[in-house]
């Protein structure tokens, strides 16, 4: 029987939630790494039993954990993220220059085909790759050394590289996104990078349509249409149909165009999900109602999904890595909140139910579809 | 309080007390003894600790600069040694093993 394994990173540990394809009865396993911030966990598409986890602490630094048995047991692997050469400087919040300094791993993206290969997006923004199962890491320094690097600046959470998207068939093409520098693409396996921010407009920077400096919150892609990208920006939901060469806004009728996560239905490449958040300082749902918005038209026209989600007195946030979709026949959608709830919809978003209600604040949600 | 001679070439067993999270990382319970040859300093003690327990690399000191991480402190003999130079000799009682060297997570949890 098929099923799902949901990997949840929280402020105080990791949890593994499993269910069969009905997604109604759940087993909750955890906390793993209790007391540590687990920014992200993700399983290898090439070997679902292999899962990588970013374990981090303001006190004790960065640890990377790996499981080879689907999250039952874990082993510490390499946590040495040394920038290639002299790291240089980037802008601080006040515009002054500050040296690049490694803080943590925000996102781990296992290779689509090689179980030993995994990418790490880190703060201060850089991209690393391991080809030995996370034991050692090498920076793809062409990104950080891009000529625009000295003008990159941190978003509120830090200057983090939080999105890594691998092209499904071209192993030389990757997309990444950095808060607050913008989106970048490589077509040569990470040696050189192209800023792909044309069409973005950000009122928080002096030149509103600058080449870099945009606070991109998240990018999503459907594997059947790798040239089509959907972006949740600090403000605006954006779409590109030319691999990021140009973007246009598809916020349409959303109640607010601020938010963090964005994802695409597993079987419908024009069906997109976002969670509008009131901001840019409140960071909670408008009107105290947690609503996922779904577009079946690739943007512009959005419908509120509310059944099973709290519709009063709800003031949680859903962070950028805290939404995921499974690929069962009836696509499941998952989201985690800063209030510690993880919700599932087993019917593409039509109705929702909590899997757990009282975890620590959720930082990330990923799902593995097990067959 | 007297301290050991910095030219000491002897071998000493230093008792280290780690915070719970680092005991988990290192896979140890209780105090961690380390055998230090030569001068017993914060640097030499932590060098041996990280050699004996490589998983602790980067958790107490920055991997590149070897500076103490900002939210980590070092105590011994009821003294705060966090701001001492890393090559300063540790107190005699630590060198002789009658007092432990404490690695402490800074009190910043609320």
Interface residues (C-beta under 8 A of the other chain):
Chain A: X35 X36 X57 X58 X59 X60 X61 X62 X63 X76 X79 X80 X82
Chain B: X19 X21 X22 X25 X55 X57 X58 X59 X60 X62 X63 X64 X69 X71 X72 X105 X106 X108
